Amino acid sequence: MKIDSEFSKTIREIREKSLEDRSHTRKVVHWVEDHRLLSGPGKAIVFILPTRGCSWALSKSGGCSICGYIYDNPQESDYDIMLKTYKEKLHESIKEGEIYSLKLFTSGSFLDASEIPEDIQKRILEEASQFKEILEIVLESRPEYVTKKALDTIAESTDISKVEVAIGLESANNDILMKSINKGFFWEDFEKAKSRITGAGARVKAYLLFKPPFVSEYNSIQDIIQSVSKLNEVGVDTISINAISIHRGTYLSILFEKNHYRTPWLWSLLHICREIKSSYPKLRLICDIVAAGTQRGAHNCGNCDKQIIDALKKFTLSQNLEDISEDFVCSCKTEWKSYLFEEKVTLS
């Protein structure tokens, strides 16, 4: 069993109630942002495509305890409108002299044919392949959709060496995956998917989740470090550290509203990035902080938040350890250290 049945049941009950208020929009969300490509600084063209949503979130298992992206997806997709808008926005976004990563997100799995049929996948990728300025294409998928057929479709549609398949691993610890996140797969499933992806000539990106429910801040720091070590051993190309933010209609949001959960400290993220980049200098390390500096996202005391957030953003673009090596000073740093110490003593 890869799920805890009681935990899964509770998540499903919360999900079903929240799905009643699910929004219905077929709008293609799109923006351009600064980004770190493997070759250096560039731009990312980001699309969030309006699909039916994550099949795992819609399943009888209820989906992940921390994710509310499903509520922003339409019940039915209009693929003609999606493709038309995607093509228009893609052409508008390309500027001469720039280099790009194209990120194709669905808030689910791009390779899940129930979200994006195979022929639509092909047309999206074929459109992107026309632009020499696009050096990288990032697709998100759960491991179960990383099949030979799906990878063959990618290879038929574009230069697969430009493609990076991003998987929300969250942790390399199976207990955390099952009892904290309700992920529905284990480390071994990720390993198999990783082998298929690299065997086909594409690259792999892994998302790691910092501070999932029921995992202390201190233990989550240790888990991230250990997970990165395992990912490095199997040769993952990019690792993104995603700090928890509170999504509505989730198991975690209920814990948060009852004051049973504190979102992560920015000090912890700074520490983690320093440790990882010092140990693995060639690794492309991304630190993504949604709702940074707010109570529902990673934050410190409020006085030092912007300084640390800006440093982490600069580091993500430069991959230069010096950008986060400054000895940042704030009175809440002592509070953070005491917080970790108390957790460590309590746990021991």
C-alpha positions, -999 to +999 in steps of 0.1 A: +000+000+000+013+034-010-014+053+009-027+054+045-064+046+040-076+068+069-055+097+060-065+094+024-102+092+034-100+125+054-082+143+025-109+131+001-137+143+023-121+178+024-115+177-013-151+167-022-166+195-002-142+221-016-147+209-052-183+221-050-170+256-051-145+249-079-141+277-103-147+272-140-123+291-163-108+282-196-084+311-196-048+303-205-026+319-179+007+332-193+037+353-182+074+359-189+099+360-161+137+359-155+150+324-153+182+304-149+187+281-179+214+255-178+235+277-202+230+308-180+206+336-172+176+340-196+139+342-196+111+317-189+078+317-209+053+302-185+019+287-195-007+273-171-030+254-195-066+250-184-071+212-183-096+191-162-069+191-135-048+165-117-062+130-119-047+121-085-065+150-069-098+139-086-093+103-076-109+084-047-076+088-029-082+125-026-049+137-039-021+154-019-027+169+015-010+202+006-023+209-029-052+231-039-044+237-076-073+215-087-098+243-077-085+266-104-090+241-133-121+239-155-143+208-154-140+205-192-113+219-215-118+236-248-086+225-266-093+246-297-093+278-276-063+266-256-042+259-287-052+292-304-043+313-273-011+293-266+002+299-302-007+336-301+009+342-267+040+321-276+046+341-307+041+374-288+066+364-261+096+356-282+120+385-285+151+385-308+183+382-289+168+364-259+170+328-249+141+310-232+129+281-212+093+272-221+073+260-190+041+241-199+022+236-167-013+222-162-015+221-123-014+183-130+005+161-154+012+173-190+018+136-200-016+124-186-037+119-218-069+125-198-057+160-192-041+167-225-048+142-253-017+129-272-025+148-304-028+181-284+005+173-266+021+169-300+007+201-314+019+221-284+054+208-286+056+211-324+047+247-321+075+253-296+100+234-318+098+262-345+117+287-322+155+284-321+153+308-291+136+281-269+165+261-255+146+243-228+110+229-225+098+219-190+068+196-186+054+184-153+042+149-147+036+122-121+057+091-126+029+069-137+024+089-169+061+087-179+056+058-203+075+048-234+046+059-255+045+094-238+083+098-243+080+087-280+053+113-285+077+140-272+105+127-294+083+128-325+072+164-317+104+182-308+141+178-300+138+156-268+172+167-256+157+201-249+130+186-227+131+185-189+104+164-172+097+178-138+083+154-111+069+165-078+088+140-058+085+161-026+107+137-005+128+106-010+114+093+023+085+069+016+070+074+051+067+112+044+052+105+010+026+082+024+018+096+059+024+133+054+016+141+018-006+112+005+015+113-027+004+079-040+039+069-052+072+060-036+109+069-043+112+037-063+085+049-087+104+081-092+136+062-099+120+041-126+105+072-142+139+090-140+155+061-158+129+061-186+133+098-191+171+099-193+171+067-214+149+086-239+174+115-240+155+140-219+165+156-185+148+153-151+139+180-126+127+171-091+106+192-068+113+188-031+087+201-006+100+219+025+080+213+057+051+191+048+025+185+076+036+164+106+073+170+098+090+195+121+111+223+106+143+207+120+134+172+105+124+187+072+158+204+069+174+170+074+150+153+050+157+179+022+195+174+026+191+136+025+167+137-004+191+159-024+219+134-017+198+105-032+188+126-062+224+135-068+233+098-067+208+090-095+219+120-116+190+144-115+197+176-135+177+202-116+163+203-080+137+229-070+131+234-033+095+244-029+086+259+005+051+251+016+024+277+011-012+273+024-037+263-004-074+266+003-095+235+005-066+212+017-059+191+047-030+214+055-052+245+054-073+231+082-042+225+103-031+260+096-064+276+105-064+257+138-029+271+146-015+236+144+010+244+117+035+272+111+047+279+076+085+276+071+112+301+082+131+319+055+162+313+076+158+276+070+156+280+033+187+301+033+205+275+053+193+247+031+204+264-001+239+272+013+243+235+024+232+221-009+251+244-032+283+240-011+280+202-014+269+201-050+283+232-068+274+220-103+238+213-095+211+237-108+193+245-076+160+265-076+144+279-045+108+287-052+089+306-025+052+311-032+035+337-010+069+346+004+069+370+033+033+363+042+018+342+070+006+317+044+041+313+029+076+311+042+084+341+064+105+354+092+096+384+114+087+408+086+117+431+090+142+409+073+120+390+049+125+411+017+163+411+021+164+373+023+138+367-004+157+390-027+190+371-020+174+338-027+159+351-060+193+365-070+210+331-061+185+312-082+193+332-112+230+333-107+237+300-091+265+319-073+269+308-036+282+343-028+248+357-033+235+340-002+268+339+018+262+373+035+258+371+073+223+385+074+215+401+107+181+403+124+169+397+160+145+369+148+175+348+137+180+339+174+143+330+177+146+307+146+176+290+162+158+285+194+128+272+175+149+245+158+167+237+191+134+232+209+121+209+181+153+189+182+152+184+220+115+176+219+119+150+192+149+134+209 
